[in-house]
Amino acid sequence: MNNYEKETVNRRGFLKLAGAGLGGFLVAPRGRARAAERTMDEVAILYDASLCIGCRACEEACKEYNQLPVEPTPPTALSAIKWNLIQQRQGVEPEDYPFFNYQCMHCTDAACVMVCPTKALHRDEKGFVALDAEQCNGCGYCTQFCPFGVPHLGGTNTLTGEALAGKCTFCQDKVRAGYGGPSCAEACPTGALTWGRRSVLVANAQLKVADLQAQGYSNASLYGAREAGGLHRLSVLVDRPAAYGLPDDPEPPVLFSAVWQRVIQPLGGVAVGATGLGLVVAWLVARSQIKVEEI
């Protein structure tokens, strides 16, 4: 059993106990319930693994637009300064489309949004998960609960440990202002990355999957139509999700995070308040004792 499977089992075990004691009202709606709330104006990115040639134009465009520093050595994973990553699957022939693009999945049921105490991470009205860096307190909850391992903390002060979360923001300022879309999609020379209205992209992706299956890729599928309430970074896969390191069911961490935000965090606040009240009461009692002794 690998680490991801162990984590999933542990979280599922906790959820069974939490669900028995807390009730279903504590848990956020799952995929189909949330999907019904989606608006026609929501946008998404569609990645087609069968069109990717691994040129890394998307990586460069992301770095340039978001003014992210360039790493001294080519990274092998996402980080606080690496929001877009092309990786090649080992042991896969070129004709079987070995490349995959990793970035934020922009979930509808976003665990990172659910656990963020400052609302620095929030769902934009257009569907993607936006980030307000000025509101981030560096707590790191988002890095622990994301089922895709996307958000990372970037250290800004080695003495205090102060850090800020970093991840793909869907080039939110451009999209909101209406003068462009995600830089990665705009830079892709083959059309492997495209962006637009989510409903249109889903329909296009389903046609492409049917075409790939007709070509003999029996495991071809659309990833993101329902996962985590519906992703806004959709993927046309030519193999099973596990072949790309993607969880088949990213829902359990999302449910756990809902319990975390609605129960554990408030209890933490109560504990802090109780501690403060206790200190005040202790000070008043001590002060009264001093007065009695003086008398």
Secondary structure as the mmCIF struct_conf table of DSSP 4:
data_model
#
loop_
_struct_conf.conf_type_id
_struct_conf.id
_struct_conf.beg_label_comp_id
_struct_conf.beg_label_asym_id
_struct_conf.beg_label_seq_id
_struct_conf.end_label_comp_id
_struct_conf.end_label_asym_id
_struct_conf.end_label_seq_id
HELX_RH_AL_P HELX_RH_AL_P1 ASN A 3 LEU A 22
HELX_RH_3T_P HELX_RH_3T_P1 GLY A 24 LEU A 26
BEND BEND1 VAL A 27 VAL A 27
HELX_LH_PP_P HELX_LH_PP_P1 ALA A 28 PRO A 29
HELX_RH_AL_P HELX_RH_AL_P2 GLY A 31 ALA A 35
TURN_TY1_P TURN_TY1_P1 ALA A 36 GLU A 37
TURN_TY1_P TURN_TY1_P2 MET A 40 ASP A 41
STRN STRN1 VAL A 43 ASP A 48
TURN_TY1_P TURN_TY1_P3 ALA A 49 LEU A 51
HELX_RH_AL_P HELX_RH_AL_P3 ALA A 57 ASN A 66
TURN_TY1_P TURN_TY1_P4 GLN A 67 GLN A 67
HELX_LH_PP_P HELX_LH_PP_P2 LEU A 68 GLU A 71
BEND BEND2 PRO A 72 THR A 73
BEND BEND3 THR A 76 ALA A 77
STRN STRN2 SER A 79 SER A 79
TURN_TY1_P TURN_TY1_P5 ALA A 80 ILE A 81
STRN STRN3 LYS A 82 LYS A 82
STRN STRN4 LEU A 85 GLN A 88
TURN_TY1_P TURN_TY1_P6 GLN A 90 GLY A 91
HELX_RH_3T_P HELX_RH_3T_P2 PRO A 94 ASP A 96
STRN STRN5 PHE A 99 TYR A 102
STRN STRN6 CYS A 107 CYS A 107
BEND BEND4 THR A 108 ASP A 109
HELX_RH_AL_P HELX_RH_AL_P4 ALA A 111 VAL A 115
TURN_TY1_P TURN_TY1_P7 PRO A 117 THR A 118
STRN STRN7 LEU A 121 ARG A 123
TURN_TY1_P TURN_TY1_P8 GLU A 125 LYS A 126
BEND BEND5 GLY A 127 PHE A 128
STRN STRN8 VAL A 129 LEU A 131
HELX_RH_3T_P HELX_RH_3T_P3 ALA A 133 GLN A 135
HELX_RH_AL_P HELX_RH_AL_P5 TYR A 141 PHE A 145
TURN_TY1_P TURN_TY1_P9 PRO A 147 PHE A 148
STRN STRN9 HIS A 152 GLY A 155
BEND BEND6 THR A 156 THR A 156
TURN_TY1_P TURN_TY1_P10 THR A 158 THR A 160
STRN STRN10 ALA A 163 GLY A 166
TURN_TY1_P TURN_TY1_P11 PHE A 170 CYS A 171
HELX_RH_AL_P HELX_RH_AL_P6 GLN A 172 ALA A 177
TURN_TY1_P TURN_TY1_P12 GLY A 178 GLY A 178
BEND BEND7 TYR A 179 TYR A 179
HELX_RH_AL_P HELX_RH_AL_P7 SER A 183 ALA A 187
BEND BEND8 PRO A 189 ALA A 192
STRN STRN11 LEU A 193 ARG A 197
HELX_RH_AL_P HELX_RH_AL_P8 ARG A 198 ALA A 214
TURN_TY1_P TURN_TY1_P13 GLN A 215 GLY A 216
TURN_TY1_P TURN_TY1_P14 SER A 218 ASN A 219
STRN STRN12 SER A 221 TYR A 223
BEND BEND9 GLY A 224 ARG A 226
HELX_RH_3T_P HELX_RH_3T_P4 GLU A 227 GLY A 229
STRN STRN13 LEU A 231 LEU A 231
BEND BEND10 HIS A 232 HIS A 232
STRN STRN14 ARG A 233 LEU A 237
BEND BEND11 VAL A 238 ASP A 239
HELX_RH_3T_P HELX_RH_3T_P5 PRO A 241 TYR A 244
TURN_TY1_P TURN_TY1_P15 GLY A 245 GLY A 245
BEND BEND12 ASP A 248 ASP A 248
HELX_RH_AL_P HELX_RH_AL_P9 GLU A 251 VAL A 259
HELX_RH_PI_P HELX_RH_PI_P1 TRP A 260 ILE A 264
HELX_RH_AL_P HELX_RH_AL_P10 GLN A 265 GLU A 294
#
